Amino acid sequence: MAAPDKSAALIALEQAFAAAYGGRVGYGFVSAPMAISALLDLLDGGSHLVLSEGAHPDTYRMIESVRRRSAGLRVSIADMADLDALERAVTADTRMLWLEAVAGPRLSRADIGRVAAFAKARDVLVLVDNSGLGHAVTKPLADGCDAVFISAPPGVSRGGLVTFSGSAGFVEDRFAYLQNAYDAMPSPDQAAALLLALQAAPEVMAARASAAAALASFLKDWGIVAELFHPGEDCPDLSVIIDGRADEISAALGRLSRFRPGTAPGQPGSYWHYACRNYEAVPQDIRLALGIPDGLVRFGIPAEDPEILVRDFQTAFAETAG
């Protein structure tokens, strides 16, 4: 297959992404689902993979709704911060661990180096979705992982980026072929926008993380918050369990002015109320069995003045707090 010519903007984007993570070559895609699909195509039909608990909806849907049927992929789900749970999930047929740097409703944060060592001892590939933290916070390839993927950085609505460690070998050769075969590379304008967002990401993520830490400091002592989940001051997301009925909490969330319902967890300035989704909704009995109560909400914190965010919460939840 003849390789399509890449624009200068795309070449610059891919080189910058690889450099940001210490990879050899970068690969750009027009959307995150296209990148995810190509990564799953590295696996032979019928392979088994282990996915982080509470994985990003795009990843989960691609595996469960498409590749389980079309390629016979088998998947187990585990909290990879718990190596015992990961050990139970891995089988003799496991070929990949798909780890999210910050995963699930409670923002589980695995020790990436320990997970990589665990996988290498079993000859299993490790891919890290680092969309939630960014390259200024963590470098999964330096920790021994095989590949890094991110969806579009803040400020760009679509795109997916991938890079591999220098030892990926034939896996990367296969992926380069897949990128060409998919013919789904960003246009020059999209590549240029992605590059600008990638370059700005460390500053944006740091501002978001700072706002998240300040907001977490307020929420942890707020009377209506039963439990707070915030896995470090470099994380731009937080989750809370709010006391009250699901409909009351949903109504209060709707009164927030600095947050909107998200199309995926962790988007800046968004919330993800697990009890009140539409087609992603999980029945209450199953949610409760999974330890997801009515009041569990994940917030993607925007890079804004924390005092404004605190007042927004106080105003929106005034009736509940009162």
C-alpha positions, -999 to 999 in steps of 0.1 A, spaced: 0 0 0 13 34 -10 17 57 20 -3 89 16 17 121 17 16 137 52 12 175 54 40 195 70 15 204 98 8 167 106 45 158 105 52 186 130 24 174 152 35 138 152 71 147 159 61 170 188 39 143 204 66 117 201 91 141 217 67 150 245 66 114 256 100 102 246 86 80 218 102 73 185 75 83 161 40 99 166 8 90 148 -21 114 144 -58 105 137 -88 126 129 -106 114 160 -100 94 192 -122 65 182 -102 60 150 -70 59 170 -86 35 195 -98 13 166 -63 11 151 -47 2 184 -72 -26 189 -63 -38 154 -29 -46 168 -45 -76 185 -53 -109 168 -89 -120 166 -100 -137 198 -73 -120 220 -79 -111 256 -72 -77 270 -77 -61 304 -92 -27 305 -91 -2 334 -123 -1 355 -144 29 345 -127 33 311 -134 62 288 -168 57 270 -151 58 235 -128 30 245 -155 9 262 -180 13 233 -154 4 207 -145 -28 226 -179 -39 238 -202 -27 210 -178 -33 180 -147 -54 186 -162 -80 209 -185 -89 180 -164 -82 149 -131 -95 162 -141 -118 190 -120 -97 215 -124 -108 251 -121 -83 278 -118 -82 316 -121 -51 337 -99 -44 366 -88 -16 389 -51 -15 379 -42 3 411 -48 -31 427 -22 -55 414 -40 -85 431 -71 -76 411 -50 -72 380 -35 -107 386 -69 -122 388 -80 -105 355 -50 -116 334 -51 -150 317 -28 -170 296 -44 -154 265 -40 -118 276 -22 -97 250 -27 -61 262 -34 -40 293 -53 -8 285 -46 14 314 -61 48 320 -38 71 340 -68 83 360 -97 59 358 -133 55 368 -158 72 391 -133 73 420 -103 84 399 -82 54 405 -45 61 398 -23 31 392 14 29 398 23 28 361 58 15 366 46 -14 387 19 -23 362 45 -22 334 68 -45 353 39 -68 360 31 -69 323 66 -74 311 70 -105 333 41 -120 314 50 -107 279 19 -85 277 17 -51 260 9 -21 281 -9 9 266 -16 40 287 -44 65 280 -28 96 294 -55 120 284 -64 128 320 -30 140 331 -9 150 302 28 147 293 41 173 319 28 150 347 36 115 337 58 98 311 45 62 307 71 51 282 99 60 306 81 38 332 83 8 309 51 10 289 48 2 252 25 29 239 7 61 249 -25 74 236 -44 106 242 -76 121 229 -76 157 217 -60 180 243 -81 207 259 -91 234 234 -96 210 204 -128 190 200 -115 160 180 -83 140 174 -63 112 187 -25 108 191 -3 77 197 34 70 202 54 39 210 85 31 230 117 25 211 114 -12 218 79 -17 203 95 -31 171 71 -50 149 41 -37 168 48 -2 157 55 -14 121 21 -29 121 6 3 135 22 25 108 6 3 82 -28 7 100 -25 44 101 -21 44 63 -48 18 58 -74 38 78 -67 70 58 -80 90 87 -52 115 94 -60 150 105 -62 177 79 -34 204 79 -57 228 98 -67 202 124 -31 191 128 -20 227 134 -48 232 160 -38 199 177 -2 210 178 -11 244 194 -32 226 220 -5 200 227 20 228 233 -4 247 256 -15 216 275 11 217 303 1 252 313 -36 245 309 -35 213 328 -15 229 356 -41 257 359 -69 231 360 -51 210 386 -45 241 408 -82 250 406 -91 214 413 -69 212 444 -84 245 457 -120 233 450 -112 199 466 -101 217 498 -135 234 500 -156 203 491 -139 179 516 -154 198 545 -187 208 529 -216 193 548 -234 178 518 -203 159 505 -201 124 519 -168 115 503 -142 132 480 -119 116 455 -89 137 443 -58 116 435 -31 143 439 -26 180 433 -15 174 397 -49 159 388 -74 183 371 -104 161 380 -122 153 412 -152 132 422 -176 135 451 -204 116 466 -232 141 474 -258 133 500 -294 133 486 -316 116 460 -305 113 424 -332 137 411 -324 164 437 -287 162 429 -294 162 392 -315 194 396 -287 211 416 -261 201 391 -283 217 364 -280 250 383 -242 252 380 -231 279 357 -194 269 353 -201 232 345 -222 214 320 -231 178 314 -202 161 297 -201 139 267 -173 120 284 -159 121 320 -132 146 327 -139 172 300 -129 207 314 -159 225 328 -181 194 328 -198 169 352 -207 133 348 -235 122 371 -234 84 369 -270 80 382 -286 103 355 -271 95 321 -293 88 291 -282 59 269 -251 53 291 -273 49 322 -267 19 344 -298 5 363 -298 14 399 -295 -21 413 -264 -27 391 -249 7 400 -253 0 437 -238 -35 434 -208 -18 417 -205 6 446 -218 36 425 -243 54 446 -269 80 434 -247 109 445 -214 100 428 -204 128 403 -171 133 385 -161 168 376 -136 180 350 -124 212 366 -119 242 343 -89 266 345 -108 292 364 -106 312 396 -113 287 424 -133 312 443 -157 315 414 -161 278 413 -168 276 450 -195 302 448 -210 284 418 -213 252 440 -227 272 469 -253 288 448 -264 257 429 -266 236 460 -281 262 483 -314 244 487 -297 210 493 -270 225 517 -297 244 535 
